[in-house]
Amino acid sequence: MIFSIGETSKLTKISIQTLRHYDKEGLLKPIYVDEETKYRYYSIDQFLQIDFIKRCKSLGFSLEKIKEILYEGNNLENILKSIVFQKNIIEKEIENLKNIKSNLNRLEKTLSHAMNSLNKPPQMEELEFFILGSSQGEIKDNNDIETHIRKVFKKIDISYNISDTFIILKVDEKNYSYYEEIIVASKSINSEEIYKNKGVSLYVEGAAFKNEIYFEKIKKFQRDKKLKKSEIFYEIYYISKLDNKNEEYSLINIFHPFG
């Protein structure tokens, strides 16, 4: 007894498009194809294959692996090996998802703090993060920034996820219109170099080369509070983005360390 592709689709709860795809990939060939109409037909025996494919798909097996099990190693020993192999893949994916969740939690915490502090008066706080690498030189425009960032990432000898990192621009102490160093940092990727310092933070939405007005606000806060003077400013870019006019509109913490 044979069934049309439409009947097979209804009886097995698999779409016609999926059955056609399985045919194209050589995973499940119809038992008969009408030469004139090109209609595909399946036997009731193939329903067992379809159920097996569905079970494997539900366990996360790729079509290539399912095909291998069906036609190259369709015995209990090979099926068990495939199950163990798939379990190891799933465990790695679970670990990866855990890492992604941890990164999202850290980013949520950082952004929540930054947004609560956004456009408010300067505040004193302690910052701590890992320094993954840096590049020094006179940085006068956005092209220079991008060039130095790529230099740092090229030097970093680790497998990193860009979502785990953020960019820090060290303002030139002699000319606040320029930068003298690009730093790639992270709160989750360990490195031997750790930055930890107390200072004054001012959270703003802005862009590189346009923050001198905020330096003056921080300096005034420093004078009013009679804090130890320093000429160092860091611009910490937690979220870098463009607005609908293609202008930079980033979430920045302008940090002025003590001494």
HELIX and SHEET records of a PDB file:
HELIX    1   1 ILE A    5  THR A   12  1                                   8    
HELIX    2   2 ILE A   16  LYS A   24  1                                   9    
HELIX    3   3 GLN A   46  SER A   58  1                                  13    
HELIX    4   4 LEU A   63  TYR A   71  1                                   9    
HELIX    5   5 LEU A   76  SER A  117  1                                  42    
HELIX    6   6 ASN A  142  LYS A  155  1                                  14    
HELIX    7   7 ILE A  162  ASP A  164  5                                   3    
HELIX    8   8 GLU A  212  ASP A  224  1                                  13    
SHEET    1   A 3 ILE A   2  SER A   4  0                                        
SHEET    2   A 3 ARG A  40  SER A  43 -1                                        
SHEET    3   A 3 TYR A  32  VAL A  33 -1                                        
SHEET    1   B 7 GLN A 123  ILE A 139  0                                        
SHEET    2   B 7 TYR A 179  SER A 186 -1                                        
SHEET    3   B 7 THR A 165  VAL A 171 -1                                        
SHEET    4   B 7 TYR A 234  ILE A 239 -1                                        
SHEET    5   B 7 SER A 250  PRO A 257 -1                                        
SHEET    6   B 7 ILE A 194  GLY A 206 -1                                        
SHEET    7   B 7 GLN A 123  ILE A 139 -1                                        
END                                                                             
